[in-house]
Amino acid sequence: MNVRFLTYLAAAVFAVAGWHAATTEPLTFARGGTITVEGTSNIHGWTCTAGSFTGSADGAAAATGITGLSALTLTVPVSALECRNGTMNTKLREALHATTSPSIRFVLSNATVSTPRNGRFAVTANGTLSMAGQSRTTQVTAQGQVLADGRYRFTGAVPVTMSQFGIAPPTAMMGAMRVGDRVTVRFDVTLAR
């Protein structure tokens, strides 16, 4: 091979590597998203909604959608979970050990993003979910959608078994009401450039 060809090849490789690095940009969670926890009991179902949460991500973003995620952290303060019932609020916060573990957190390990089509794409994210002082590897699947102004909407649901995190499902009325061990965390959030 001649030296000129190798020089061009090396320049092309570095240019492509630099282009990929340049396409990764910081993303933040926009206001207005919702995260809810839905569960059951032997009496009725219940829903608690997070009034606030914070987070950020590093992603390869394009007009057609997110094409890659290299980092993502989402934190929900336990005190932000509102169940529209004072007793349920107290019981849930006690069960989640809010005084010693004041937040629920998901930290991305790796993600796979489908090729965007018509402004829609799917993300499979593997990471660590931490709550009540314990952490477990968790997989989250989300559907993505391109919105205006460089924003991306993500929706999905994650089943969580409380006892796997050392959480005793809450009880009330002297044990007459018992909350089910399995809950579903639903999210409808937006990442913005």
C-alpha positions in Angstrom: 0.0 0.0 0.0 1.2 3.5 -0.6 1.7 6.0 2.1 -0.7 8.5 0.6 -3.5 5.9 0.7 -2.8 5.1 4.3 -2.7 8.8 5.2 -6.2 9.3 3.6 -7.5 6.2 5.3 -6.2 7.3 8.7 -7.7 10.8 8.2 -11.1 9.3 7.2 -11.1 7.0 10.3 -10.3 9.9 12.6 -12.9 12.2 10.9 -15.6 9.5 11.3 -14.6 8.9 14.9 -14.7 12.7 15.6 -18.1 13.0 13.9 -19.6 10.2 16.1 -18.2 11.9 19.2 -19.6 15.2 18.0 -23.1 13.8 17.6 -23.3 12.8 21.2 -24.8 15.6 23.2 -26.2 16.2 26.6 -30.0 15.8 27.0 -32.1 16.8 30.1 -35.5 15.8 31.3 -38.0 18.6 30.5 -40.8 19.7 32.8 -44.3 18.3 32.4 -43.5 14.6 32.3 -45.1 12.0 34.5 -43.9 9.0 36.4 -46.6 6.9 38.2 -46.5 3.9 40.4 -49.6 1.7 40.1 -50.4 -1.2 42.4 -53.2 -3.3 43.8 -54.5 -4.3 47.2 -57.0 -6.7 48.5 -59.5 -3.8 48.6 -58.8 -1.6 45.5 -56.1 -0.5 43.1 -54.0 2.6 43.8 -51.8 5.1 41.9 -49.1 7.4 43.1 -47.7 10.1 40.8 -44.2 11.7 41.1 -44.7 15.4 41.3 -41.0 16.0 40.4 -38.0 14.2 39.2 -34.5 15.1 37.8 -32.2 13.5 35.3 -30.0 13.8 32.3 -28.6 11.7 29.5 -26.0 11.7 26.8 -27.3 10.6 23.4 -26.7 10.7 19.8 -29.6 12.8 18.6 -30.8 13.4 15.1 -33.9 15.0 13.4 -35.2 11.5 12.9 -34.8 10.4 16.5 -32.4 9.3 19.2 -29.9 6.9 17.5 -27.9 6.0 20.7 -27.7 6.5 24.4 -24.4 6.4 26.3 -25.5 7.7 29.7 -28.8 8.3 31.5 -29.6 9.0 35.1 -33.2 9.5 36.5 -33.9 10.4 40.2 -37.3 10.5 41.8 -37.5 11.8 45.4 -39.7 9.4 47.4 -41.3 12.5 49.0 -42.5 13.6 45.5 -44.7 10.5 45.3 -48.3 11.7 45.8 -51.1 9.1 46.2 -54.0 11.5 46.9 -54.4 9.8 50.3 -52.5 10.9 53.4 -52.4 7.4 54.9 -51.2 5.8 51.6 -48.5 8.6 51.3 -47.2 7.8 54.8 -47.3 4.0 54.3 -45.6 4.1 50.9 -42.8 6.5 52.2 -42.3 4.2 55.2 -42.1 1.1 53.0 -39.6 2.8 50.7 -37.4 3.8 53.8 -37.7 7.5 52.8 -35.7 8.7 55.8 -32.6 6.6 55.0 -33.1 6.2 51.2 -34.8 9.5 50.1 -34.8 8.7 46.3 -35.5 6.1 43.7 -32.8 6.1 41.0 -32.1 4.5 37.7 -28.6 4.6 36.2 -28.0 3.3 32.6 -25.4 0.7 31.9 -26.1 0.3 28.2 -28.8 0.8 25.7 -29.9 -0.4 22.3 -31.9 2.0 20.0 -33.8 0.9 17.0 -33.4 2.7 13.7 -35.9 5.6 13.7 -38.8 5.4 11.3 -41.3 8.1 10.8 -40.1 9.9 13.9 -40.5 6.8 16.1 -38.0 4.5 17.6 -37.6 2.0 20.5 -35.0 1.9 23.3 -34.0 -1.1 25.4 -32.1 0.2 28.4 -30.2 -2.0 30.9 -29.2 -0.4 34.1 -29.3 -0.3 37.9 -32.5 0.5 39.8 -32.0 1.6 43.4 -34.6 2.1 46.1 -35.1 1.4 49.8 -31.3 1.0 50.1 -31.0 -1.8 47.6 -30.1 -2.0 43.9 -31.0 -4.5 41.2 -30.2 -4.8 37.5 -33.3 -3.8 35.6 -34.3 -3.6 31.9 -36.5 -0.8 30.7 -38.2 -0.8 27.3 -39.4 2.6 26.0 -41.1 3.8 22.9 -39.6 7.1 21.6 -41.1 9.8 19.5 -39.6 13.0 17.9 -41.3 16.2 19.1 -40.8 19.8 18.0 -37.8 21.9 19.1 -35.3 19.0 19.4 -37.3 17.2 22.1 -37.9 13.4 22.3 -40.8 11.8 24.2 -40.4 8.4 25.9 -43.2 6.2 27.2 -43.2 2.8 28.8 -43.9 0.6 31.8 -41.6 -1.4 34.1 -42.9 -4.1 36.4 -41.2 -4.0 39.9 -41.5 -6.6 42.7 -41.1 -4.7 45.9 -39.9 -7.7 48.0 -36.9 -8.0 45.6 -35.7 -4.7 47.0 -36.4 -5.7 50.6 -39.6 -3.7 50.7 -42.5 -5.1 52.7 -45.7 -4.2 50.9 -47.6 -1.7 53.0 -50.6 -2.6 55.1 -53.3 -0.5 56.7 -56.4 -0.8 58.9 -54.5 -3.1 61.3 -53.5 -5.4 58.4 -57.0 -5.7 56.9 -55.8 -3.9 53.8 -52.7 -5.4 52.1 -50.9 -4.0 49.1 -49.8 -6.4 46.4 -46.1 -7.1 46.1 -45.9 -6.3 42.4 -46.3 -2.7 41.1 -46.0 -1.1 37.7 -43.9 2.1 37.1 -45.2 4.0 34.1 -43.4 6.9 32.6 -44.2 9.6 30.0 -41.2 11.8 29.9 -39.4 14.2 27.5 -35.7 14.7 26.9 -34.6 18.0 25.4 -31.3 19.1 23.9 
